[in-house]
């Protein structure tokens, strides 16, 4: 029986060594410069240790800054965590694609339970074989290449979601800042309306104006109170949306701290276009096209039939002798030469070329649109800040003072107050639009505007 064991052990050892080949390492996707300084959730490998991090995220109770909000979102956003596990799954698929097919062991027993001299087990012959598929044409290498590129594409999908989460968190934070400013404005106007109502009531009591003006002042006070309540509810909604960025149901932070009025000058549109290739929606197409080329190569490799080699031993009981057996089987590619799969992969490659062009055009279109909104918001902010808002403040203060001195009627004062409120609210909205558009532009170029 020694030849039998030798025939089995040698192929098993060789195949085991071949199956230990190490596939390509971790995903090659590089993070974009945007948000590169923030910690981002990355799942551990199952063999390393259990992932015991808090899935629900922390509950910040102090004043919240923009950096803290973004870091919380990148660490605990449920959607981003989900995509991160997809990267790990693709890494495991890459490992599987690089493995050698398992050998097969077979046992065949002949010449027993027959008639005459073949009755019973006196003339039985037993054959034990070990067979192995030998992959020709680069099938294994092609599978591993395709799996590695699919893993890299999962990395790009993760990077896309990471930038989306970062942008949405920044915009949600801006919404909270703007809502806080609107609430502060409504509170100031409410106090002003209360004070003005008391002044009008005193003038009515002194007989200097009619009671009609007191009722008008009361209407203004009630309207201002409703605006304050509306601003308070809006702030609650915006706070809830921000907390949802890191998977929390209820906002626990006290207030958002940031300078909504911070506005920087803008680079030109031409300066930004050159950074479009940093957009992961565009950058991913480098690996996408490499994947489609690899698909074509893999399908062509599969046209080459893979032979199956078999080696074993045969024991004839009647003779008491053992002999070696060997064999090979090769599929004949008479009808199926994988021609349909090759053509499909080629068509997918051509389709990818057109889709890549479309992605580049779409990214430039979206950048042009976002930059236009950013430039418009910047112009509106600077104009309101430098010209319109100071004039409205001065006009409102002058008419209130003039009313108390009897120079203006109540309608003039109310009109000036309404103009100041609308102008201030427009200024807050313009600031919010500026920061929203800035975050969108940075997402589209994958780079902070401060780096340009």
C-alpha positions as CSV (number, residue, x, y, z in Angstrom):
1,X,0.0,0.0,0.0
2,X,3.0,2.4,0.1
3,X,2.6,3.5,-3.5
4,X,-1.0,4.3,-2.6
5,X,-0.1,6.7,0.2
6,X,2.7,8.2,-1.9
7,X,0.3,8.9,-4.7
8,X,-2.1,10.7,-2.4
9,X,0.4,12.6,-0.2
10,X,2.5,14.3,-2.8
11,X,-0.3,16.0,-4.8
12,X,-2.0,17.0,-1.5
13,X,1.1,18.7,-0.2
14,X,1.8,20.5,-3.5
15,X,-1.8,21.7,-3.8
16,X,-1.9,22.9,-0.2
17,X,1.2,25.0,-0.8
18,X,-0.4,26.5,-3.9
19,X,-3.6,27.3,-2.0
20,X,-1.7,29.4,0.5
21,X,-0.9,32.1,-2.0
22,X,-1.7,35.5,-0.5
23,X,-4.0,37.8,-2.5
24,X,-3.6,41.5,-2.9
25,X,-3.8,43.5,0.3
26,X,-6.2,46.1,1.5
27,X,-8.2,48.4,-0.8
28,X,-6.1,51.0,-2.6
29,X,-8.8,53.7,-2.5
30,X,-7.2,56.9,-1.2
31,X,-9.3,59.3,1.0
32,X,-10.1,62.6,-0.6
33,X,-8.4,65.7,1.0
34,X,-11.8,66.9,2.2
35,X,-12.2,65.7,5.7
36,X,-8.9,63.8,5.7
37,X,-8.1,65.1,9.2
38,X,-11.2,63.5,10.8
39,X,-11.4,60.1,12.3
40,X,-13.7,57.8,10.3
41,X,-15.3,54.5,11.3
42,X,-13.4,51.5,10.0
43,X,-14.6,48.0,11.0
44,X,-12.1,45.6,12.3
45,X,-11.4,42.3,10.7
46,X,-13.3,39.4,12.3
47,X,-10.0,37.5,13.0
48,X,-8.5,40.6,14.8
49,X,-11.1,41.2,17.5
50,X,-14.8,41.8,18.0
51,X,-16.2,45.2,17.2
52,X,-17.5,46.5,20.5
53,X,-17.9,50.2,19.5
54,X,-21.2,51.9,20.4
55,X,-23.4,51.7,17.4
56,X,-25.8,54.3,18.7
57,X,-23.1,56.9,19.1
58,X,-22.4,59.2,22.0
59,X,-24.7,61.8,23.5
60,X,-22.9,65.2,23.5
61,X,-24.3,67.5,26.2
62,X,-22.0,70.5,25.9
63,X,-21.7,73.2,23.2
64,X,-21.2,71.5,19.9
65,X,-18.7,72.8,17.3
66,X,-18.6,72.0,13.6
67,X,-15.6,69.8,13.9
68,X,-17.2,67.8,16.7
69,X,-20.4,67.3,14.7
70,X,-18.6,66.1,11.6
71,X,-16.4,63.7,13.6
72,X,-19.5,62.2,15.3
73,X,-21.1,61.7,12.0
74,X,-18.1,60.1,10.4
75,X,-17.7,57.8,13.4
76,X,-21.4,56.8,14.1
77,X,-23.4,57.4,10.9
78,X,-25.3,54.1,10.3
79,X,-25.2,54.3,6.5
80,X,-21.5,54.9,6.5
81,X,-20.9,52.0,8.8
82,X,-23.0,49.8,6.5
83,X,-20.8,50.7,3.5
84,X,-17.6,50.1,5.5
85,X,-18.6,46.5,6.0
86,X,-19.1,46.1,2.3
87,X,-15.4,46.9,1.9
88,X,-14.6,44.1,4.3
89,X,-16.9,41.7,2.5
90,X,-15.1,42.5,-0.8
91,X,-11.8,41.9,0.8
92,X,-13.0,38.4,1.8
93,X,-14.2,37.8,-1.7
94,X,-10.8,38.7,-3.0
95,X,-9.3,36.1,-0.7
96,X,-11.8,33.5,-1.9
97,X,-11.1,34.3,-5.6
98,X,-7.4,33.5,-5.2
99,X,-7.8,30.0,-3.8
100,X,-7.0,26.9,-5.8
101,X,-9.9,24.5,-6.5
102,X,-10.1,21.7,-4.0
103,X,-8.9,18.2,-5.1
104,X,-11.4,15.4,-5.2
105,X,-10.8,11.9,-3.9
106,X,-12.7,9.0,-5.4
107,X,-13.2,5.4,-4.5
108,X,-14.3,2.8,-7.0
109,X,-15.0,-0.9,-6.2
110,X,-15.3,-3.4,-9.1
111,X,-15.9,-7.2,-9.7
112,X,-18.0,-8.1,-6.6
113,X,-21.4,-9.7,-6.0
114,X,-21.4,-11.1,-9.5
115,X,-21.8,-14.7,-10.8
116,X,-19.4,-17.5,-11.1
117,X,-15.8,-16.6,-10.1
118,X,-17.0,-13.0,-9.4
119,X,-19.4,-14.1,-6.7
120,X,-18.9,-12.4,-3.3
121,X,-15.8,-10.4,-2.8
122,X,-13.2,-12.9,-3.8
123,X,-12.2,-11.1,-7.1
124,X,-12.9,-7.5,-5.9
125,X,-10.7,-4.7,-7.2
126,X,-10.6,-1.4,-5.4
127,X,-9.3,1.9,-7.0
128,X,-8.7,5.1,-5.1
129,X,-8.0,8.2,-7.1
130,X,-7.1,11.8,-6.4
131,X,-8.2,14.3,-9.1
132,X,-7.4,17.9,-9.5
133,X,-8.6,20.6,-11.9
134,X,-5.7,22.4,-13.5
135,X,-6.7,26.0,-14.4
136,X,-5.2,27.1,-17.6
137,X,-5.5,30.4,-19.4
138,X,-5.0,32.5,-16.2
139,X,-8.5,31.8,-14.8
140,X,-7.3,32.1,-11.2
141,X,-5.2,35.2,-11.8
142,X,-8.1,36.8,-13.7
143,X,-10.6,36.0,-10.9
144,X,-8.3,37.5,-8.3
145,X,-7.8,40.6,-10.4
146,X,-11.5,41.1,-10.9
147,X,-12.3,40.6,-7.2
148,X,-9.5,43.0,-6.2
149,X,-10.9,45.7,-8.5
150,X,-14.4,45.1,-7.2
151,X,-13.0,45.5,-3.7
152,X,-11.4,48.8,-4.7
153,X,-14.8,50.0,-6.2
154,X,-16.4,49.2,-2.9
155,X,-13.8,51.5,-1.4
156,X,-14.8,54.2,-3.8
157,X,-18.4,53.7,-2.8
158,X,-17.4,54.1,0.8
159,X,-15.5,57.3,0.0
160,X,-18.5,58.7,-1.8
161,X,-20.8,58.0,1.2
162,X,-18.1,59.4,3.5
163,X,-18.1,62.7,1.7
164,X,-21.9,62.7,1.5
165,X,-22.1,62.2,5.3
166,X,-19.5,64.9,5.9
167,X,-21.3,67.3,3.7
168,X,-24.7,66.6,5.1
169,X,-23.4,67.0,8.7
170,X,-21.8,70.3,7.8
171,X,-25.0,71.5,6.2
172,X,-27.1,70.3,9.1
173,X,-24.8,72.2,11.5
174,X,-25.2,75.3,9.3
175,X,-29.0,74.9,9.5
176,X,-28.8,74.8,13.3
177,X,-26.6,77.9,13.4
178,X,-29.0,79.7,11.1
179,X,-32.0,78.6,13.1
180,X,-30.4,79.8,16.3
181,X,-29.8,83.2,14.7
182,X,-33.4,83.4,13.5
183,X,-34.6,82.5,17.0
184,X,-32.3,85.2,18.5
185,X,-33.7,87.7,15.9
186,X,-37.2,86.7,16.8
187,X,-36.5,87.1,20.5
188,X,-35.0,90.5,19.9
189,X,-38.0,91.6,17.8
190,X,-40.4,90.3,20.4
191,X,-38.7,92.3,23.1
192,X,-38.7,95.3,20.9
193,X,-42.4,94.8,20.0
194,X,-43.3,94.5,23.7
195,X,-41.4,97.7,24.5
196,X,-42.9,99.5,21.6
197,X,-46.4,98.3,22.6
198,X,-45.9,99.6,26.1
199,X,-44.7,103.0,24.7
200,X,-47.8,103.2,22.5
201,X,-50.1,102.2,25.3
202,X,-48.6,105.0,27.5
203,X,-49.1,107.6,24.7
204,X,-52.7,106.4,24.3
205,X,-53.3,106.7,28.1
206,X,-51.8,110.2,28.0
207,X,-54.2,111.1,25.2
208,X,-51.5,111.8,22.6
209,X,-52.7,109.2,20.1
210,X,-55.9,107.3,19.5
211,X,-56.7,103.8,20.9
212,X,-56.5,102.5,17.3
213,X,-52.7,102.7,17.4
214,X,-52.6,100.6,20.6
215,X,-54.6,97.9,18.8
216,X,-52.3,98.0,15.9
217,X,-49.3,97.7,18.2
218,X,-51.0,94.7,19.9
219,X,-51.4,93.0,16.5
220,X,-47.7,93.5,15.8
221,X,-46.8,92.1,19.2
222,X,-49.0,89.0,18.6
223,X,-47.6,88.5,15.2
224,X,-44.0,88.8,16.5
225,X,-44.9,86.2,19.2
226,X,-46.1,83.8,16.5
227,X,-42.8,84.3,14.6
228,X,-40.9,83.6,17.7
229,X,-42.8,80.3,18.3
230,X,-42.2,79.3,14.7
231,X,-38.5,80.0,15.0
232,X,-38.3,77.9,18.2
233,X,-40.0,75.0,16.5
234,X,-37.8,75.3,13.5
235,X,-34.7,75.2,15.7
236,X,-36.0,72.0,17.4
237,X,-36.4,70.4,13.9
238,X,-32.9,71.4,12.8
239,X,-31.3,70.1,16.0
240,X,-33.0,66.7,15.5
241,X,-31.8,66.5,11.9
242,X,-28.2,67.2,13.0
243,X,-28.3,64.6,15.8
244,X,-29.6,62.1,13.2
245,X,-26.3,62.5,11.3
246,X,-24.6,60.4,14.0
247,X,-27.5,58.0,14.6
248,X,-29.1,59.7,17.6
249,X,-32.9,60.1,18.0
250,X,-32.8,63.0,20.3
251,X,-30.4,66.0,20.3
252,X,-28.6,66.3,23.7
253,X,-26.2,69.1,22.9
254,X,-27.0,72.6,24.4
255,X,-26.3,74.7,21.3
256,X,-24.2,74.8,18.2
257,X,-21.2,77.1,18.4
258,X,-19.9,78.6,15.2
259,X,-19.5,81.9,13.3
260,X,-22.2,81.9,10.6
261,X,-20.9,85.3,9.4
262,X,-17.5,84.0,8.5
263,X,-17.4,84.4,4.7
264,X,-14.2,84.1,2.6
265,X,-13.5,85.4,-0.9
266,X,-14.0,82.8,-3.6
267,X,-11.5,81.3,-6.1
268,X,-12.5,81.5,-9.7
269,X,-14.6,78.8,-11.4
270,X,-11.6,78.0,-13.6
271,X,-9.5,77.2,-10.6
272,X,-12.1,74.7,-9.3
273,X,-12.6,72.8,-12.5
274,X,-9.2,71.2,-12.4
275,X,-10.1,69.6,-9.1
276,X,-13.1,67.7,-10.5
277,X,-11.1,64.6,-10.8
278,X,-10.9,64.4,-7.0
279,X,-14.6,63.9,-6.9
280,X,-15.0,60.2,-6.0
281,X,-17.9,59.9,-8.5
282,X,-15.3,60.7,-11.2
283,X,-12.2,59.2,-9.7
284,X,-13.8,55.8,-9.3
285,X,-14.0,55.3,-13.0
286,X,-10.3,54.6,-13.2
287,X,-10.8,51.4,-11.3
288,X,-14.2,50.8,-13.0
289,X,-12.6,50.8,-16.4
290,X,-9.8,48.6,-15.2
291,X,-12.4,46.2,-13.9
292,X,-14.2,46.0,-17.2
293,X,-10.9,45.4,-19.0
294,X,-10.2,42.6,-16.4
295,X,-13.7,41.2,-17.1
296,X,-12.9,40.9,-20.8
297,X,-9.6,39.2,-20.0
298,X,-11.2,36.8,-17.6
299,X,-13.9,35.7,-20.0
300,X,-11.3,35.2,-22.7
301,X,-9.3,33.0,-20.3
302,X,-12.4,30.9,-19.6
303,X,-12.4,29.9,-23.3
304,X,-9.5,27.6,-22.6
305,X,-10.8,24.3,-21.1
306,X,-9.4,23.2,-17.8
307,X,-8.2,19.6,-17.8
308,X,-8.7,17.3,-14.8
309,X,-5.7,15.1,-13.9
310,X,-6.3,12.0,-11.8
311,X,-3.8,9.7,-10.1
312,X,-4.4,6.8,-7.8
313,X,-3.8,3.2,-6.9
314,X,-5.6,0.0,-7.8
315,X,-5.7,-3.0,-5.5
316,X,-6.7,-6.4,-6.9
317,X,-7.6,-8.7,-4.1
318,X,-7.5,-11.9,-6.1
319,X,-4.0,-11.3,-7.2
320,X,-2.9,-9.6,-4.0
321,X,-1.2,-6.8,-6.0
322,X,-1.3,-3.1,-6.2
323,X,-0.8,-0.8,-9.3
324,X,-0.8,2.9,-10.1
325,X,-3.5,4.5,-12.2
326,X,-3.4,7.9,-14.0
327,X,-5.8,9.7,-16.2
328,X,-6.8,13.0,-17.7
329,X,-10.0,14.5,-19.0
330,X,-10.3,17.6,-21.1
331,X,-13.6,19.3,-22.1
332,X,-14.0,19.7,-25.8
333,X,-15.0,23.3,-26.7
334,X,-17.0,22.4,-29.7
335,X,-20.2,24.4,-29.0
336,X,-19.6,26.5,-25.9
337,X,-16.5,28.6,-26.3
338,X,-17.7,31.3,-23.9
339,X,-18.2,33.5,-26.9
340,X,-21.4,35.1,-25.5
341,X,-19.7,36.0,-22.2
342,X,-16.7,37.5,-24.1
343,X,-19.0,39.7,-26.2
344,X,-21.0,40.8,-23.2
345,X,-17.8,41.8,-21.4
346,X,-16.6,43.8,-24.4
347,X,-19.9,45.6,-24.7
348,X,-19.8,46.4,-21.0
349,X,-16.4,47.9,-21.6
350,X,-17.7,50.1,-24.4
351,X,-20.6,51.1,-22.2
352,X,-18.2,52.0,-19.4
353,X,-16.3,54.4,-21.7
354,X,-19.5,56.3,-22.4
355,X,-20.6,56.2,-18.8
356,X,-17.2,57.6,-17.7
357,X,-17.6,60.6,-20.1
358,X,-21.1,61.1,-18.8
359,X,-19.9,61.1,-15.2
360,X,-17.2,63.7,-16.0
361,X,-19.7,66.0,-17.8
362,X,-22.3,65.6,-15.0
363,X,-19.7,66.5,-12.3
364,X,-18.7,69.6,-14.2
365,X,-22.3,70.6,-14.7
366,X,-23.1,70.2,-11.0
367,X,-19.9,72.1,-10.1
368,X,-20.9,75.0,-12.4
369,X,-24.4,75.1,-10.9
370,X,-23.1,74.9,-7.3
371,X,-20.5,77.5,-7.9
372,X,-23.1,79.8,-9.4
373,X,-25.2,79.5,-6.3
374,X,-22.2,80.0,-4.1
375,X,-21.1,83.2,-6.0
376,X,-24.7,84.5,-5.9
377,X,-24.9,83.9,-2.1
378,X,-21.5,85.5,-1.6
379,X,-22.6,88.6,-3.5
380,X,-25.8,88.8,-1.6
381,X,-24.1,88.4,1.8
382,X,-21.5,91.2,1.1
383,X,-24.2,93.6,-0.3
384,X,-26.5,93.1,2.6
385,X,-23.7,93.3,5.1
386,X,-22.1,96.4,3.7
387,X,-25.0,98.5,2.4
388,X,-28.6,97.2,3.0
389,X,-28.5,96.0,6.6
390,X,-26.8,99.1,8.1
391,X,-29.3,101.3,6.2
392,X,-32.3,99.3,7.5
393,X,-31.0,99.4,11.0
394,X,-30.5,103.2,10.9
395,X,-33.9,103.8,9.3
396,X,-35.7,101.7,11.9
397,X,-34.0,103.4,14.9
398,X,-34.7,106.9,13.4
399,X,-38.4,106.2,12.8
400,X,-38.9,104.8,16.3
401,X,-37.3,107.9,17.8
402,X,-39.2,110.2,15.5
403,X,-42.5,108.5,16.4
404,X,-41.9,109.1,20.1
405,X,-41.2,112.7,19.2
406,X,-44.4,112.9,17.1
407,X,-42.6,113.3,13.8
408,X,-43.8,110.0,12.2
409,X,-47.1,108.0,12.4
410,X,-47.3,104.4,13.6
411,X,-47.6,103.0,10.0
412,X,-44.2,104.5,9.2
413,X,-42.6,102.9,12.2
414,X,-44.2,99.5,11.6
415,X,-43.0,99.6,7.9
416,X,-39.4,100.4,9.1
417,X,-39.5,97.6,11.6
418,X,-40.8,95.1,9.0
419,X,-38.1,96.2,6.6
420,X,-35.4,95.6,9.2
421,X,-36.8,92.2,10.1
422,X,-37.0,91.1,6.5
423,X,-33.5,92.4,5.7
424,X,-32.0,90.7,8.8
425,X,-33.8,87.5,8.0
426,X,-32.6,87.7,4.4
427,X,-29.1,88.2,5.6
428,X,-29.3,85.1,7.7
429,X,-30.7,83.1,4.8
430,X,-28.0,84.4,2.5
431,X,-25.3,83.3,5.0
432,X,-26.8,79.9,5.3
433,X,-27.0,79.6,1.5
434,X,-23.4,80.6,1.3
435,X,-22.2,77.8,3.7
436,X,-24.6,75.3,2.1
437,X,-23.3,76.0,-1.4
438,X,-19.7,76.0,-0.1
439,X,-20.1,72.5,1.4
440,X,-21.6,71.3,-1.9
441,X,-18.8,72.7,-4.0
442,X,-16.2,71.2,-1.7
443,X,-18.0,67.8,-2.0
444,X,-17.9,68.1,-5.8
445,X,-14.1,68.7,-5.9
446,X,-13.2,66.6,-2.8
447,X,-11.1,69.5,-1.5
448,X,-11.6,72.3,1.0
449,X,-11.8,75.7,-0.7
450,X,-9.3,77.0,1.9
451,X,-6.7,74.7,0.3
452,X,-7.1,76.4,-3.1
